[in-house]
Amino acid sequence: MSLIPDEYLWMVIVGFIIAFILSFAIGANDVANSFGTSVGAKVLTLRQACILGSIFELLGALLIGYRVSDTIRKGIIDVDLYNGTESTLMVGNVAALTGSCIWLFVATFLKLPVSTTHSIVGATVGFALVAHGLKGINWMKMAFIVGSWFISPVLSGIISVLVFLSIKFLVLNKEKPLEPGLRLLPIFYGLTAAINLFSVFYKGSSLLHFDKIPLYGVFIITFGSAIIIGLIVRLAFVPWYRKKIQKYIEECKEDETEKGKAIDMETSLDNDDTRRQLIDDENKENLGKNELEVTPSGRKFPMGASIALLNENLMTPPLLTEDILKDLGTPQTKIPSNFSTPESNTSCHSSQPLLCSANSSKDESVTGKAAPGESLDSVNSVEIENDLETARNSVRDKPETVKLFSFLQVLTAVFGSFAHGGNDVSNSIGPLVALWIIGSEGSAGQKAQTPIWILLYGGAGIIIGLWVWGRRVIKTLGEDLAKTTPSSGFCIEVGSALTVLLASNVGIPISTTHCKVGSVVSVGRVRSKQNVDWKLFRNIILAWVGTVPVAGAISALAMYLLMFAI
């Protein structure tokens, strides 16, 4: 710290503190995007996701994170305007860290999956507007970045859907998908490794001297390693996978057989118990009464005889409609409540089918007619939730594909984590790098490279945030937005991570949140028309829209107060 002049020292110290807190918030809010679908598909436990995230977030930050940090710290604003007023630029970076940090903590507390990239970009624009007005912004670069925010979910969704449709045709639609899936396994692993290796070595880190590798050398390393990995998977792992998956299929068949026997036995017992209980209830209620029930046709029955007739099967099920029960004089309100419940509006849960036929049509509460004291909005909400649950129950993989794509999704989750580390560590350490370099060089131009130890510092904060608070947002993307299975989760991870890695190499700070949400919604919609929770998706969009202005406003306020203070 002796290299930093005394007048800048307090800003650097405060910047380091806030940057670490911001990294913590990014780990809690944004790293959840990398492993949300894996945890939601039950491929990884939360603990396993945190362990893998800790390793590969850090690797991504070190190997490809420096590129985007350059864009964040000197690509959005015109740093030449701060020559001779370097202290103003340093105060601005402190304000940007503050605005982004506060908004991310609020969003994470509310379990809103917002874009950390939006947050830091908005905060940077906020302080620049206070310092130099509209001329302080690189509007062409800003427009490029803003355009990428809208393009990224669409592009990520398209890639994920194309991958899913290919896998559906080649594997999922097959009567026996195991062998086709195993044949493609080496290709999946090889391509995934190739994409990662190319991203690392092409125009790689000058700190690690990867930038000195010629283009042909990058291709040799990339595709040579991919071929070797594919061969290893084919020769060593595929036979092991085959045995493991076949054993899993047998276990699933045994479990289904045992469950079927248990259900049959339980149903038989319930039928006998229900018949006896229903007759006993009616007899107790009418004990000592000699009243007769008279039907509109003039026939007379002892009170409760209609129920007894039903249970002795004297009438056939198709005839037991609501009108006939009314004609029999059966007081329907006396039927025990467990035979017709609000939850049984779409199917009969009673063990007595005869008693449910009157409810075979949907209850008024789910057909748009509100019960007394019940609002129409709540009725429609119940109907939507029921449709959503029904649609999600239909989204499932065969046992062999579950196990096959579980292995692949672990790989792609790591792929996504690596990409996230490269793209989003810059959101926390970009302004911090600017503070350090300006303080050390005394120039707003920031000619020095991003120090690797600052990348490590930001990566450590992200890891701690993931472990402490990461579970809050994982559930939103992994389970609530759309149902995810291992096969669809694999496609979501590949599409979103590939989009992020491509953008990182170009130097565009796109949002990993947008990419992941775009892939989840697109693949979820392709699998089932009603699989996506559109209400939650709407709320996520609103959170996206609000991130830039809110973070920018907080940063602008902090900038104004700090400029007044100094």
GUMIRO-460901 format. One record per residue (C-alpha): x, y, z; residue number from 1. Coordinates in nm, 2 decimals, m for minus. Layout:
! GUMIRO-460901
{atom {X Y Z} NUM} ...
This chain:
! GUMIRO-460901
{atom {0.00 0.00 0.00} 1} {atom {0.31 0.23 0.02} 2} {atom {0.28 0.29 m0.36} 3} {atom {m0.06 0.47 m0.31} 4} {atom {m0.03 0.85 m0.23} 5} {atom {m0.19 0.95 0.10} 6} {atom {m0.47 1.15 m0.06} 7} {atom {m0.59 0.84 m0.25} 8} {atom {m0.53 0.59 0.02} 9} {atom {m0.87 0.61 0.19} 10} {atom {m1.05 0.56 m0.14} 11} {atom {m0.84 0.25 m0.22} 12} {atom {m0.91 0.10 0.13} 13} {atom {m1.28 0.17 0.11} 14} {atom {m1.29 0.04 m0.24} 15} {atom {m1.13 m0.29 m0.13} 16} {atom {m1.39 m0.34 0.15} 17} {atom {m1.69 m0.26 m0.07} 18} {atom {m1.56 m0.47 m0.36} 19} {atom {m1.53 m0.77 m0.14} 20} {atom {m1.89 m0.72 m0.01} 21} {atom {m2.00 m0.68 m0.37} 22} {atom {m1.83 m1.00 m0.47} 23} {atom {m2.01 m1.17 m0.18} 24} {atom {m2.34 m1.04 m0.31} 25} {atom {m2.26 m1.16 m0.67} 26} {atom {m2.18 m1.51 m0.53} 27} {atom {m2.51 m1.52 m0.35} 28} {atom {m2.72 m1.39 m0.64} 29} {atom {m2.55 m1.47 m0.97} 30} {atom {m2.35 m1.79 m0.91} 31} {atom {m2.69 m1.95 m0.83} 32} {atom {m2.75 m1.92 m1.20} 33} {atom {m2.47 m2.16 m1.28} 34} {atom {m2.60 m2.44 m1.06} 35} {atom {m2.97 m2.36 m1.02} 36} {atom {m3.08 m2.61 m1.29} 37} {atom {m2.84 m2.88 m1.17} 38} {atom {m2.97 m2.86 m0.82} 39} {atom {m3.33 m2.82 m0.94} 40} {atom {m3.30 m3.14 m1.15} 41} {atom {m3.16 m3.32 m0.85} 42} {atom {m2.83 m3.39 m1.02} 43} {atom {m2.62 m3.21 m0.76} 44} {atom {m2.68 m3.14 m0.40} 45} {atom {m2.64 m2.78 m0.27} 46} {atom {m2.32 m2.88 m0.10} 47} {atom {m2.17 m3.04 m0.42} 48} {atom {m2.27 m2.73 m0.62} 49} {atom {m2.09 m2.51 m0.38} 50} {atom {m1.77 m2.72 m0.39} 51} {atom {m1.77 m2.73 m0.77} 52} {atom {m1.86 m2.36 m0.79} 53} {atom {m1.57 m2.27 m0.56} 54} {atom {m1.32 m2.44 m0.79} 55} {atom {m1.44 m2.33 m1.13} 56} {atom {m1.55 m1.98 m1.05} 57} {atom {m1.20 m1.91 m0.94} 58} {atom {m1.05 m2.07 m1.24} 59} {atom {m1.27 m1.88 m1.48} 60} {atom {m1.19 m1.55 m1.30} 61} {atom {m0.82 m1.61 m1.33} 62} {atom {m0.81 m1.74 m1.69} 63} {atom {m1.06 m1.52 m1.88} 64} {atom {m1.18 m1.27 m1.62} 65} {atom {m0.93 m0.99 m1.71} 66} {atom {m1.09 m0.92 m2.05} 67} {atom {m1.42 m0.81 m1.93} 68} {atom {m1.28 m0.62 m1.64} 69} {atom {m1.10 m0.40 m1.89} 70} {atom {m1.44 m0.31 m2.05} 71} {atom {m1.60 m0.24 m1.71} 72} {atom {m1.33 m0.01 m1.58} 73} {atom {m1.25 0.19 m1.89} 74} {atom {m1.48 0.09 m2.18} 75} {atom {m1.81 0.24 m2.06} 76} {atom {m1.70 0.59 m1.97} 77} {atom {m1.45 0.82 m2.14} 78} {atom {m1.16 0.81 m1.89} 79} {atom {m0.97 1.08 m2.08} 80} {atom {m1.20 1.34 m1.94} 81} {atom {m1.05 1.26 m1.60} 82} {atom {m0.69 1.35 m1.68} 83} {atom {m0.58 1.59 m1.42} 84} {atom {m0.88 1.51 m1.20} 85} {atom {m0.79 1.15 m1.12} 86} {atom {m0.93 1.18 m0.77} 87} {atom {m1.28 1.24 m0.92} 88} {atom {m1.25 0.92 m1.12} 89} {atom {m1.15 0.73 m0.81} 90} {atom {m1.44 0.87 m0.61} 91} {atom {m1.66 0.77 m0.89} 92} {atom {m1.54 0.41 m0.88} 93} {atom {m1.61 0.40 m0.50} 94} {atom {m1.96 0.53 m0.57} 95} {atom {m2.01 0.27 m0.84} 96} {atom {m1.91 m0.01 m0.61} 97} {atom {m2.15 0.13 m0.34} 98} {atom {m2.45 0.16 m0.57} 99} {atom {m2.41 m0.18 m0.72} 100} {atom {m2.34 m0.34 m0.38} 101} {atom {m2.65 m0.19 m0.21} 102} {atom {m2.89 m0.29 m0.49} 103} {atom {m2.76 m0.65 m0.51} 104} {atom {m2.79 m0.70 m0.14} 105} {atom {m3.15 m0.58 m0.15} 106} {atom {m3.23 m0.80 m0.45} 107} {atom {m3.07 m1.10 m0.30} 108} {atom {m3.26 m1.05 0.03} 109} {atom {m3.58 m1.04 m0.18} 110} {atom {m3.47 m1.35 m0.37} 111} {atom {m3.48 m1.16 m0.70} 112} {atom {m3.24 m1.30 m0.97} 113} {atom {m3.11 m0.97 m1.10} 114} {atom {m2.82 m0.90 m1.33} 115} {atom {m2.50 m0.80 m1.16} 116} {atom {m2.37 m0.68 m1.50} 117} {atom {m2.67 m0.44 m1.52} 118} {atom {m2.60 m0.33 m1.17} 119} {atom {m2.23 m0.23 m1.21} 120} {atom {m2.29 m0.08 m1.56} 121} {atom {m2.58 0.13 m1.43} 122} {atom {m2.38 0.24 m1.13} 123} {atom {m2.09 0.34 m1.35} 124} {atom {m2.31 0.55 m1.57} 125} {atom {m2.47 0.70 m1.26} 126} {atom {m2.14 0.85 m1.12} 127} {atom {m2.03 0.96 m1.47} 128} {atom {m2.35 1.16 m1.52} 129} {atom {m2.28 1.34 m1.19} 130} {atom {m1.92 1.41 m1.28} 131} {atom {m1.94 1.52 m1.64} 132} {atom {m2.30 1.49 m1.75} 133} {atom {m2.40 1.32 m2.08} 134} {atom {m2.06 1.37 m2.24} 135} {atom {m1.89 1.15 m1.98} 136} {atom {m2.05 0.83 m2.12} 137} {atom {m1.93 0.63 m2.41} 138} {atom {m2.28 0.60 m2.56} 139} {atom {m2.18 0.38 m2.85} 140} {atom {m2.02 0.12 m2.62} 141} {atom {m2.32 0.16 m2.39} 142} {atom {m2.56 0.09 m2.67} 143} {atom {m2.36 m0.21 m2.77} 144} {atom {m2.38 m0.34 m2.42} 145} {atom {m2.75 m0.27 m2.38} 146} {atom {m2.82 m0.44 m2.71} 147} {atom {m2.64 m0.75 m2.58} 148} {atom {m2.87 m0.76 m2.28} 149} {atom {m3.17 m0.82 m2.50} 150} {atom {m2.98 m1.04 m2.75} 151} {atom {m2.82 m1.26 m2.49} 152} {atom {m3.14 m1.43 m2.36} 153} {atom {m3.27 m1.48 m2.71} 154} {atom {m2.94 m1.62 m2.84} 155} {atom {m2.90 m1.84 m2.54} 156} {atom {m3.25 m1.97 m2.57} 157} {atom {m3.21 m2.05 m2.94} 158} {atom {m2.89 m2.24 m2.88} 159} {atom {m3.04 m2.43 m2.59} 160} {atom {m3.35 m2.52 m2.79} 161} {atom {m3.15 m2.64 m3.09} 162} {atom {m2.94 m2.86 m2.87} 163} {atom {m3.25 m3.00 m2.70} 164} {atom {m3.43 m3.07 m3.03} 165} {atom {m3.12 m3.25 m3.15} 166} {atom {m3.10 m3.46 m2.84} 167} {atom {m3.47 m3.53 m2.85} 168} {atom {m3.44 m3.66 m3.21} 169} {atom {m3.12 m3.86 m3.15} 170} {atom {m3.18 m3.99 m2.80} 171} {atom {m3.50 m3.90 m2.62} 172} {atom {m3.75 m4.02 m2.88} 173} {atom {m3.58 m4.36 m2.91} 174} {atom {m3.76 m4.66 m2.76} 175} {atom {m3.43 m4.76 m2.60} 176} {atom {m3.24 m4.43 m2.56} 177} {atom {m2.94 m4.58 m2.36} 178} {atom {m2.72 m4.70 m2.64} 179} {atom {m2.77 m4.39 m2.87} 180} {atom {m2.69 m4.17 m2.57} 181} {atom {m2.38 m4.36 m2.49} 182} {atom {m2.26 m4.34 m2.85} 183} {atom {m2.29 m3.96 m2.83} 184} {atom {m2.13 m3.93 m2.49} 185} {atom {m1.77 m3.89 m2.61} 186} {atom {m1.88 m3.62 m2.85} 187} {atom {m2.06 m3.43 m2.58} 188} {atom {m1.75 m3.44 m2.35} 189} {atom {m1.51 m3.36 m2.63} 190} {atom {m1.70 m3.06 m2.76} 191} {atom {m1.75 m2.92 m2.42} 192} {atom {m1.38 m2.95 m2.34} 193} {atom {m1.29 m2.79 m2.68} 194} {atom {m1.50 m2.49 m2.62} 195} {atom {m1.35 m2.43 m2.27} 196} {atom {m1.00 m2.48 m2.39} 197} {atom {m1.03 m2.25 m2.69} 198} {atom {m1.18 m1.98 m2.46} 199} {atom {m0.88 m2.00 m2.23} 200} {atom {m0.60 m2.01 m2.49} 201} {atom {m0.73 m1.79 m2.77} 202} {atom {m0.60 m1.44 m2.70} 203} {atom {m0.53 m1.57 m2.35} 204} {atom {m0.41 m1.40 m2.04} 205} {atom {m0.08 m1.21 m2.08} 206} {atom {m0.02 m1.27 m1.71} 207} {atom {0.00 m1.64 m1.78} 208} {atom {0.17 m1.59 m2.12} 209} {atom {m0.12 m1.76 m2.31} 210} {atom {m0.13 m1.46 m2.54} 211} {atom {0.21 m1.57 m2.69} 212} {atom {0.06 m1.90 m2.82} 213} {atom {0.00 m1.88 m3.20} 214} {atom {m0.34 m1.95 m3.35} 215} {atom {m0.23 m2.29 m3.49} 216} {atom {m0.10 m2.38 m3.15} 217} {atom {m0.44 m2.29 m2.99} 218} {atom {m0.61 m2.52 m3.24} 219} {atom {m0.37 m2.80 m3.17} 220} {atom {m0.42 m2.77 m2.80} 221} {atom {m0.79 m2.73 m2.82} 222} {atom {m0.89 m3.01 m3.06} 223} {atom {m0.60 m3.24 m2.96} 224} {atom {m0.72 m3.24 m2.60} 225} {atom {m1.08 m3.28 m2.71} 226} {atom {m1.00 m3.59 m2.91} 227} {atom {m0.80 m3.74 m2.62} 228} {atom {m1.08 m3.67 m2.38} 229} {atom {m1.34 m3.82 m2.62} 230} {atom {m1.13 m4.14 m2.66} 231} {atom {m1.09 m4.17 m2.28} 232} {atom {m1.46 m4.14 m2.23} 233} {atom {m1.53 m4.39 m2.50} 234} {atom {m1.29 m4.65 m2.39} 235} {atom {m1.30 m4.62 m2.01} 236} {atom {m1.62 m4.44 m1.90} 237} {atom {m1.88 m4.56 m2.15} 238} {atom {m1.86 m4.93 m2.03} 239} {atom {m1.88 m4.82 m1.67} 240} {atom {m2.18 m4.59 m1.75} 241} {atom {m2.36 m4.87 m1.93} 242} {atom {m2.33 m5.11 m1.63} 243} {atom {m2.42 m4.84 m1.38} 244} {atom {m2.73 m4.72 m1.58} 245} {atom {m2.85 m5.08 m1.65} 246} {atom {m2.83 m5.15 m1.27} 247} {atom {m3.02 m4.82 m1.21} 248} {atom {m3.30 m4.92 m1.45} 249} {atom {m3.35 m5.26 m1.28} 250} {atom {m3.37 m5.09 m0.95} 251} {atom {m3.64 m4.85 m1.08} 252} {atom {m3.84 m5.14 m1.22} 253} {atom {m3.83 m5.32 m0.88} 254} {atom {m3.94 m5.00 m0.70} 255} {atom {m4.23 m4.95 m0.94} 256} {atom {m4.35 m5.32 m0.89} 257} {atom {m4.34 m5.28 m0.51} 258} {atom {m4.52 m4.95 m0.52} 259} {atom {m4.79 m5.10 m0.75} 260} {atom {m4.85 m5.38 m0.51} 261} {atom {m4.87 m5.15 m0.21} 262} {atom {m5.12 m4.92 m0.39} 263} {atom {m5.34 m5.21 m0.49} 264} {atom {m5.35 m5.34 m0.13} 265} {atom {m5.41 m4.99 0.01} 266} {atom {m5.70 m4.93 m0.24} 267} {atom {m5.87 m5.26 m0.15} 268} {atom {m5.85 m5.18 0.22} 269} {atom {m5.98 m4.83 0.17} 270} {atom {m6.28 m4.95 m0.03} 271} {atom {m6.39 m5.19 0.24} 272} {atom {m6.33 m4.94 0.52} 273} {atom {m6.50 m4.65 0.34} 274} {atom {m6.81 m4.86 0.26} 275} {atom {m6.85 m4.96 0.62} 276} {atom {m6.77 m4.62 0.76} 277} {atom {m7.03 m4.45 0.53} 278} {atom {m7.31 m4.69 0.62} 279} {atom {m7.23 m4.66 0.99} 280} {atom {m7.23 m4.28 0.97} 281} {atom {m7.57 m4.27 0.80} 282} {atom {m7.72 m4.53 1.04} 283} {atom {m7.59 m4.34 1.35} 284} {atom {m7.73 m4.01 1.22} 285} {atom {m8.07 m4.16 1.15} 286} {atom {m8.08 m4.39 1.45} 287} {atom {m8.43 m4.38 1.62} 288} {atom {m8.58 m4.21 1.32} 289} {atom {m8.86 m4.36 1.11} 290} {atom {m8.87 m4.09 0.85} 291} {atom {m8.90 m4.17 0.49} 292} {atom {m8.73 m4.00 0.19} 293} {atom {m8.97 m3.93 m0.09} 294} {atom {m8.83 m3.88 m0.44} 295} {atom {m9.00 m3.65 m0.70} 296} {atom {m9.12 m3.97 m0.87} 297} {atom {m9.31 m4.07 m0.56} 298} {atom {m9.09 m4.36 m0.45} 299} {atom {m9.02 m4.39 m0.07} 300} {atom {m8.70 m4.50 0.10} 301} {atom {m8.60 m4.51 0.46} 302} {atom {m8.37 m4.23 0.56} 303} {atom {m8.01 m4.32 0.45} 304} {atom {m8.12 m4.60 0.23} 305} {atom {m8.00 m4.42 m0.08} 306} {atom {m7.65 m4.43 0.06} 307} {atom {m7.68 m4.79 0.14} 308} {atom {m7.81 m4.86 m0.21} 309} {atom {m7.51 m4.69 m0.36} 310} {atom {m7.27 m4.90 m0.16} 311} {atom {m7.44 m5.22 m0.24} 312} {atom {m7.38 m5.14 m0.61} 313} {atom {m7.75 m5.15 m0.69} 314} {atom {m7.70 m4.87 m0.94} 315} {atom {m7.44 m4.86 m1.21} 316} {atom {m7.17 m4.58 m1.20} 317} {atom {m7.26 m4.40 m1.53} 318} {atom {m7.61 m4.34 m1.39} 319} {atom {m7.50 m4.17 m1.07} 320} {atom {m7.51 m3.81 m1.19} 321} {atom {m7.59 m3.52 m0.98} 322} {atom {m7.96 m3.51 m1.10} 323} {atom {m8.02 m3.88 m1.01} 324} {atom {m7.86 m3.84 m0.67} 325} {atom {m8.10 m3.54 m0.62} 326} {atom {m8.39 m3.76 m0.74} 327} {atom {m8.30 m4.02 m0.49} 328} {atom {m8.33 m3.76 m0.22} 329} {atom {m7.98 m3.80 m0.10} 330} {atom {m7.88 m3.50 0.11} 331} {atom {m7.54 m3.44 m0.05} 332} {atom {m7.42 m3.22 0.23} 333} {atom {m7.42 m3.53 0.45} 334} {atom {m7.15 m3.70 0.24} 335} {atom {m6.83 m3.69 0.44} 336} {atom {m6.60 m3.42 0.33} 337} {atom {m6.31 m3.65 0.24} 338} {atom {m6.50 m3.77 m0.07} 339} {atom {m6.50 m3.43 m0.24} 340} {atom {m6.24 m3.17 m0.16} 341} {atom {m6.12 m2.86 m0.33} 342} {atom {m5.80 m3.04 m0.43} 343} {atom {m6.00 m3.30 m0.62} 344} {atom {m6.14 m3.05 m0.88} 345} {atom {m5.94 m3.21 m1.16} 346} {atom {m5.95 m3.57 m1.06} 347} {atom {m6.13 m3.79 m0.81} 348} {atom {m5.92 m3.89 m0.51} 349} {atom {m6.19 m4.09 m0.34} 350} {atom {m6.16 m4.47 m0.32} 351} {atom {m6.53 m4.48 m0.41} 352} {atom {m6.57 m4.39 m0.78} 353} {atom {m6.94 m4.39 m0.74} 354} {atom {m6.93 m4.10 m0.50} 355} {atom {m6.71 m3.89 m0.72} 356} {atom {m6.89 m3.91 m1.05} 357} {atom {m7.10 m3.61 m0.96} 358} {atom {m6.78 m3.42 m0.93} 359} {atom {m6.63 m3.54 m1.26} 360} {atom {m6.67 m3.19 m1.40} 361} {atom {m6.45 m2.92 m1.26} 362} {atom {m6.56 m2.75 m0.94} 363} {atom {m6.70 m2.40 m0.97} 364} {atom {m6.40 m2.26 m0.81} 365} {atom {m6.18 m2.35 m1.10} 366} {atom {m6.41 m2.28 m1.39} 367} {atom {m6.41 m1.91 m1.34} 368} {atom {m6.70 m1.89 m1.09} 369} {atom {m6.60 m1.76 m0.75} 370} {atom {m6.75 m1.90 m0.43} 371} {atom {m6.91 m1.66 m0.18} 372} {atom {m6.64 m1.45 m0.02} 373} {atom {m6.38 m1.56 m0.28} 374} {atom {m6.24 m1.32 m0.54} 375} {atom {m6.22 m1.41 m0.90} 376} {atom {m5.85 m1.33 m0.90} 377} {atom {m5.78 m1.60 m0.64} 378} {atom {m6.00 m1.84 m0.84} 379} {atom {m5.80 m1.78 m1.16} 380} {atom {m5.47 m1.81 m0.97} 381} {atom {m5.58 m2.15 m0.84} 382} {atom {m5.67 m2.26 m1.19} 383} {atom {m5.33 m2.14 m1.33} 384} {atom {m5.14 m2.32 m1.05} 385} {atom {m5.33 m2.64 m1.12} 386} {atom {m5.26 m2.62 m1.49} 387} {atom {m4.89 m2.55 m1.42} 388} {atom {m4.86 m2.84 m1.18} 389} {atom {m5.04 m3.08 m1.43} 390} {atom {m4.80 m2.97 m1.71} 391} {atom {m4.49 m3.01 m1.50} 392} {atom {m4.60 m3.36 m1.39} 393} {atom {m4.60 m3.46 m1.75} 394} {atom {m4.24 m3.34 m1.80} 395} {atom {m4.01 m3.63 m1.72} 396} {atom {m3.72 m3.84 m1.85} 397} {atom {m3.69 m4.21 m1.89} 398} {atom {m3.48 m4.37 m1.61} 399} {atom {m3.19 m4.43 m1.85} 400} {atom {m3.18 m4.08 m1.98} 401} {atom {m3.21 m3.94 m1.62} 402} {atom {m2.89 m4.12 m1.53} 403} {atom {m2.71 m4.06 m1.86} 404} {atom {m2.77 m3.68 m1.87} 405} {atom {m2.70 m3.65 m1.50} 406} {atom {m2.34 m3.72 m1.57} 407} {atom {m2.34 m3.47 m1.86} 408} {atom {m2.51 m3.20 m1.65} 409} {atom {m2.24 m3.21 m1.39} 410} {atom {m1.99 m3.13 m1.67} 411} {atom {m2.21 m2.85 m1.82} 412} {atom {m2.27 m2.70 m1.47} 413} {atom {m1.89 m2.68 m1.43} 414} {atom {m1.88 m2.53 m1.78} 415} {atom {m2.13 m2.27 m1.67} 416} {atom {m1.95 m2.19 m1.35} 417} {atom {m1.62 m2.15 m1.54} 418} {atom {m1.79 m1.91 m1.78} 419} {atom {m1.96 m1.72 m1.50} 420} {atom {m1.63 m1.67 m1.32} 421} {atom {m1.47 m1.53 m1.64} 422} {atom {m1.76 m1.29 m1.71} 423} {atom {m1.89 m1.18 m1.37} 424} {atom {m1.58 m1.14 m1.15} 425} {atom {m1.52 m0.82 m1.35} 426} {atom {m1.84 m0.68 m1.21} 427} {atom {m1.69 m0.66 m0.86} 428} {atom {m1.32 m0.60 m0.93} 429} {atom {m1.35 m0.38 m1.24} 430} {atom {m1.39 m0.05 m1.04} 431} {atom {m1.14 m0.19 m0.78} 432} {atom {m0.88 m0.25 m1.05} 433} {atom {m0.93 0.11 m1.17} 434} {atom {m0.88 0.24 m0.81} 435} {atom {m0.56 0.04 m0.77} 436} {atom {m0.40 0.13 m1.11} 437} {atom {m0.50 0.50 m1.09} 438} {atom {m0.36 0.52 m0.74} 439} {atom {m0.04 0.34 m0.84} 440} {atom {0.02 0.52 m1.17} 441} {atom {m0.14 0.85 m1.10} 442} {atom {m0.30 0.84 m1.45} 443} {atom {m0.66 0.80 m1.55} 444} {atom {m0.55 0.61 m1.87} 445} {atom {m0.49 0.28 m1.67} 446} {atom {m0.23 0.13 m1.90} 447} {atom {m0.14 m0.16 m1.67} 448} {atom {m0.29 m0.51 m1.69} 449} {atom {m0.54 m0.63 m1.43} 450} {atom {m0.33 m0.77 m1.14} 451} {atom {m0.39 m1.15 m1.09} 452} {atom {m0.41 m1.11 m0.71} 453} {atom {m0.71 m0.88 m0.74} 454} {atom {m0.88 m1.14 m0.96} 455} {atom {m0.82 m1.39 m0.68} 456} {atom {m0.95 m1.14 m0.43} 457} {atom {m1.28 m1.10 m0.62} 458} {atom {m1.31 m1.48 m0.67} 459} {atom {m1.27 m1.54 m0.30} 460} {atom {m1.56 m1.30 m0.22} 461} {atom {m1.78 m1.48 m0.48} 462} {atom {m1.71 m1.82 m0.33} 463} {atom {m1.79 m1.71 0.02} 464} {atom {m2.12 m1.55 m0.10} 465} {atom {m2.21 m1.87 m0.27} 466} {atom {m2.16 m2.08 0.04} 467} {atom {m2.34 m1.84 0.28} 468} {atom {m2.63 m1.71 0.08} 469} {atom {m2.64 m1.89 m0.26} 470} {atom {m2.94 m2.11 m0.18} 471} {atom {m3.17 m1.81 m0.18} 472} {atom {m3.18 m1.77 m0.56} 473} {atom {m3.10 m2.13 m0.66} 474} {atom {m3.46 m2.24 m0.60} 475} {atom {m3.60 m1.96 m0.82} 476} {atom {m3.42 m2.06 m1.14} 477} {atom {m3.38 m2.43 m1.06} 478} {atom {m3.74 m2.52 m0.96} 479} {atom {m3.99 m2.23 m0.97} 480} {atom {m3.95 m2.08 m1.32} 481} {atom {m3.99 m2.41 m1.50} 482} {atom {m3.95 m2.78 m1.43} 483} {atom {m3.60 m2.90 m1.52} 484} {atom {m3.49 m3.26 m1.59} 485} {atom {m3.14 m3.38 m1.65} 486} {atom {m3.18 m3.38 m2.03} 487} {atom {m3.33 m3.03 m2.05} 488} {atom {m3.09 m2.90 m1.78} 489} {atom {m2.79 m3.02 m1.99} 490} {atom {m2.92 m2.82 m2.29} 491} {atom {m2.99 m2.51 m2.07} 492} {atom {m2.64 m2.52 m1.93} 493} {atom {m2.47 m2.57 m2.27} 494} {atom {m2.67 m2.29 m2.44} 495} {atom {m2.63 m2.03 m2.17} 496} {atom {m2.26 m2.11 m2.09} 497} {atom {m2.17 m2.11 m2.46} 498} {atom {m2.33 m1.77 m2.51} 499} {atom {m2.14 m1.62 m2.20} 500} {atom {m1.81 m1.76 m2.31} 501} {atom {m1.84 m1.62 m2.66} 502} {atom {m1.93 m1.28 m2.52} 503} {atom {m1.64 m1.30 m2.27} 504} {atom {m1.39 m1.36 m2.55} 505} {atom {m1.53 m1.07 m2.75} 506} {atom {m1.52 m0.85 m2.44} 507} {atom {m1.89 m0.78 m2.40} 508} {atom {m2.01 m0.79 m2.04} 509} {atom {m2.34 m0.97 m2.10} 510} {atom {m2.56 m1.09 m1.82} 511} {atom {m2.53 m1.45 m1.72} 512} {atom {m2.87 m1.41 m1.55} 513} {atom {m3.03 m1.32 m1.88} 514} {atom {m2.87 m1.61 m2.06} 515} {atom {m2.98 m1.87 m1.81} 516} {atom {m3.33 m1.73 m1.78} 517} {atom {m3.36 m1.72 m2.16} 518} {atom {m3.25 m2.08 m2.18} 519} {atom {m3.48 m2.20 m1.90} 520} {atom {m3.79 m2.04 m2.04} 521} {atom {m3.72 m2.14 m2.40} 522} {atom {m3.65 m2.51 m2.33} 523} {atom {m3.93 m2.52 m2.07} 524} {atom {m4.17 m2.38 m2.33} 525} {atom {m4.06 m2.63 m2.59} 526} {atom {m4.11 m2.93 m2.35} 527} {atom {m4.46 m2.82 m2.25} 528} {atom {m4.68 m2.52 m2.33} 529} {atom {m4.77 m2.47 m1.96} 530} {atom {m4.44 m2.56 m1.80} 531} {atom {m4.32 m2.20 m1.75} 532} {atom {m4.44 m1.99 m1.46} 533} {atom {m4.51 m1.67 m1.67} 534} {atom {m4.60 m1.47 m1.36} 535} {atom {m4.26 m1.53 m1.21} 536} {atom {m4.10 m1.46 m1.55} 537} {atom {m4.28 m1.13 m1.56} 538} {atom {m4.15 m1.04 m1.21} 539} {atom {m3.79 m1.13 m1.32} 540} {atom {m3.83 m0.90 m1.63} 541} {atom {m3.95 m0.62 m1.40} 542} {atom {m3.64 m0.67 m1.18} 543} {atom {m3.42 m0.65 m1.49} 544} {atom {m3.58 m0.33 m1.60} 545} {atom {m3.54 m0.17 m1.26} 546} {atom {m3.18 m0.27 m1.20} 547} {atom {m3.00 m0.01 m1.42} 548} {atom {m3.19 0.30 m1.30} 549} {atom {m3.19 0.19 m0.93} 550} {atom {m2.82 0.11 m0.92} 551} {atom {m2.74 0.42 m1.12} 552} {atom {m2.95 0.64 m0.88} 553} {atom {m2.78 0.50 m0.57} 554} {atom {m2.44 0.55 m0.73} 555} {atom {m2.52 0.91 m0.84} 556} {atom {m2.63 0.99 m0.49} 557} {atom {m2.31 0.84 m0.34} 558} {atom {m2.10 1.03 m0.60} 559} {atom {m2.27 1.36 m0.51} 560} {atom {m2.22 1.31 m0.14} 561} {atom {m1.86 1.21 m0.18} 562} {atom {m1.77 1.50 m0.41} 563} {atom {m1.93 1.73 m0.16} 564} {atom {m1.73 1.57 0.12} 565} {atom {m1.40 1.61 m0.05} 566} 
